[in-house]
């Protein structure tokens, strides 16, 4: 306690251009996955709502994992 710097788990990572490109790629891959699943399963229902939520969560953590890598930071 008493530090002015957040722990690494809570740090903000400013992305460089490579990181921004990778973030867009992750978003597009998650979009393609959800689009394909909706084409197979339909868009309605509680289960598909959970699928969307879990894919959104997975996309968030994929982007966070990428952003934590020094080569993707300013």
MARMAR-296471 format. One line per 8 residues: number of its first residue (from 1); their letters; for each residue x, y, z of N, C-alpha, C. Coordinates in Angstrom, 2 decimals. Example, Ala and Ser with C-alpha at 12.3 -4.5 7.8 and 13.67 -1.06 7.14 Angstrom:
1 = as = 13.19 -5.69 7.80 12.30 -4.50 7.80 13.20 -3.30 7.80; 12.85 -2.25 7.08 13.67 -1.06 7.14 12.90 0.03 7.87
***
This chain:
1 = xxxxxxxx = 0.84 -1.17 0.00 0.00 0.00 0.00 0.89 1.24 0.00; 0.31 2.35 -0.43 1.05 3.58 -0.44 1.81 3.83 -1.73; 1.58 3.03 -2.74 2.27 3.23 -4.01 1.38 4.01 -4.97; 2.00 4.72 -5.89 1.25 5.49 -6.90 1.06 4.71 -8.19; 1.54 3.48 -8.22 1.47 2.67 -9.43 0.56 1.48 -9.18; -0.42 1.26 -10.08 -1.28 0.09 -9.90 -0.51 -1.21 -10.14; -0.96 -2.26 -9.53 -0.39 -3.58 -9.80 -0.56 -3.91 -11.27; 0.26 -4.82 -11.77 0.22 -5.16 -13.20 -1.16 -5.68 -13.63
9 = xxxxxxxx = -1.88 -6.33 -12.72 -3.21 -6.84 -13.05 -4.19 -5.73 -13.40; -3.91 -4.51 -12.93 -4.83 -3.40 -13.10 -4.24 -2.27 -13.93; -3.09 -2.50 -14.52 -2.42 -1.46 -15.30 -3.15 -1.21 -16.62; -3.00 -0.01 -17.12 -3.53 0.36 -18.43 -2.43 0.19 -19.46; -2.75 -0.45 -20.57 -1.77 -0.66 -21.62 -2.17 0.15 -22.84; -1.33 1.08 -23.24 -1.57 1.87 -24.44 -0.97 1.10 -25.61; -1.80 0.79 -26.59 -1.36 -0.03 -27.71 -0.63 0.80 -28.76; 0.39 0.19 -29.35 1.02 0.78 -30.53 0.21 0.35 -31.76
17 = xxxxxxxx = 0.66 0.72 -32.93 -0.10 0.39 -34.15 -0.25 -1.11 -34.35; 0.80 -1.88 -34.05 0.71 -3.34 -34.18 -0.33 -3.89 -33.23; -0.36 -3.38 -32.00 -1.34 -3.82 -31.02 -2.76 -3.48 -31.44; -2.94 -2.28 -32.00 -4.28 -1.89 -32.48 -4.73 -2.80 -33.61; -3.81 -3.14 -34.49 -4.14 -4.05 -35.60 -4.56 -5.42 -35.05; -3.81 -5.91 -34.07 -4.13 -7.21 -33.48 -5.47 -7.17 -32.75; -5.78 -6.07 -32.09 -7.08 -5.93 -31.41 -8.22 -6.01 -32.43; -8.05 -5.36 -33.58 -9.07 -5.45 -34.63 -9.18 -6.87 -35.16
25 = xxxxxxxx = -8.04 -7.54 -35.33 -8.05 -8.93 -35.80 -8.81 -9.83 -34.83; -8.56 -9.66 -33.55 -9.26 -10.46 -32.54 -10.76 -10.19 -32.63; -11.13 -8.92 -32.74 -12.55 -8.58 -32.87 -13.19 -9.21 -34.09; -12.48 -9.22 -35.20 -13.02 -9.82 -36.42 -13.15 -11.34 -36.29; -12.17 -11.98 -35.67 -12.25 -13.43 -35.48 -13.42 -13.80 -34.58; -13.64 -13.02 -33.53 -14.77 -13.29 -32.64 -16.09 -13.05 -33.38; -16.13 -12.01 -34.22 -17.32 -11.72 -35.02 -17.63 -12.88 -35.96; -16.62 -13.39 -36.66 -16.82 -14.51 -37.58 -17.33 -15.74 -36.83
33 = xxxxxxxx = -16.77 -16.00 -35.67 -17.20 -17.14 -34.87 -18.67 -17.01 -34.49; -19.05 -15.84 -33.96 -20.43 -15.64 -33.56 -21.37 -15.70 -34.75; -20.99 -15.10 -35.86 -21.82 -15.16 -37.07 -22.07 -16.61 -37.49; -21.03 -17.43 -37.47 -21.16 -18.83 -37.88 -22.05 -19.60 -36.91; -21.86 -19.36 -35.62 -22.69 -20.06 -34.64 -24.15 -19.65 -34.75; -24.42 -18.37 -34.99 -25.80 -17.92 -35.17 -26.42 -18.53 -36.42; -25.62 -18.72 -37.46 -26.14 -19.35 -38.68 -26.54 -20.80 -38.42; -25.82 -21.45 -37.54 -26.11 -22.86 -37.22 -27.23 -22.97 -36.18
41 = xxxxxxxx = -27.16 -22.16 -35.14 -28.03 -22.32 -33.97 -29.21 -21.37 -33.94; -29.17 -20.31 -34.74 -30.16 -19.25 -34.65 -29.68 -18.19 -33.67; -30.35 -17.04 -33.69 -29.92 -15.92 -32.86 -30.68 -15.81 -31.55; -31.79 -16.51 -31.44 -32.69 -16.34 -30.29 -32.44 -17.39 -29.23; -32.90 -17.07 -28.04 -32.91 -18.03 -26.94 -31.87 -17.74 -25.88; -32.13 -18.26 -24.72 -31.26 -18.06 -23.57 -29.86 -18.58 -23.83; -29.76 -19.77 -24.44 -28.45 -20.36 -24.67 -27.60 -19.51 -25.61; -28.24 -18.96 -26.66 -27.46 -18.11 -27.58 -27.09 -16.80 -26.92
49 = xxxxxxxx = -27.91 -16.34 -26.01 -27.55 -15.16 -25.24 -26.29 -15.43 -24.42; -26.22 -16.61 -23.84 -25.03 -17.00 -23.09 -23.82 -17.16 -24.00; -24.04 -17.71 -25.18 -22.94 -17.84 -26.15 -22.37 -16.46 -26.47; -23.24 -15.50 -26.76 -22.77 -14.13 -27.07 -22.00 -13.54 -25.90; -22.54 -13.70 -24.69 -21.88 -13.15 -23.51 -20.51 -13.79 -23.30; -20.44 -15.09 -23.43 -19.16 -15.79 -23.21 -18.16 -15.46 -24.31; -18.61 -15.31 -25.54 -17.69 -14.91 -26.61 -17.19 -13.49 -26.40; -18.07 -12.61 -25.93 -17.66 -11.25 -25.61 -16.59 -11.27 -24.51
57 = xxxxxxxx = -16.82 -12.09 -23.51 -15.85 -12.23 -22.42 -14.53 -12.80 -22.95; -14.61 -13.82 -23.79 -13.39 -14.41 -24.36 -12.63 -13.39 -25.20; -13.36 -12.58 -25.98 -12.72 -11.53 -26.77 -12.02 -10.51 -25.89; -12.65 -10.14 -24.79 -12.03 -9.20 -23.85 -10.71 -9.76 -23.33; -10.73 -11.01 -22.88 -9.52 -11.58 -22.31 -8.45 -11.84 -23.38; -8.86 -12.16 -24.60 -7.88 -12.31 -25.68 -7.19 -10.97 -25.95; -7.97 -9.90 -25.98 -7.38 -8.57 -26.19 -6.49 -8.18 -25.02; -6.91 -8.50 -23.81 -6.08 -8.18 -22.65 -4.77 -8.96 -22.71
65 = xxxxxxxx = -4.83 -10.23 -23.05 -3.62 -11.05 -23.16 -2.67 -10.45 -24.20; -3.20 -10.02 -25.32 -2.39 -9.41 -26.36 -1.81 -8.08 -25.88; -2.62 -7.27 -25.20 -2.20 -5.94 -24.76 -1.11 -6.02 -23.68; -1.05 -7.10 -22.94 -0.03 -7.25 -21.89 1.35 -7.53 -22.46; 1.43 -7.90 -23.71 2.73 -8.22 -24.33 3.44 -6.92 -24.69; 4.68 -6.75 -24.26 5.41 -5.49 -24.48 5.51 -5.08 -25.94; 5.58 -6.01 -26.86 5.72 -5.66 -28.27 4.47 -4.99 -28.84; 3.36 -5.02 -28.11 2.12 -4.40 -28.58 1.83 -3.06 -27.89
73 = xx = 2.74 -2.63 -27.04 2.54 -1.42 -26.25 3.40 -0.26 -26.75; 2.92 0.95 -26.49 3.72 2.14 -26.79 4.82 2.28 -25.77
***
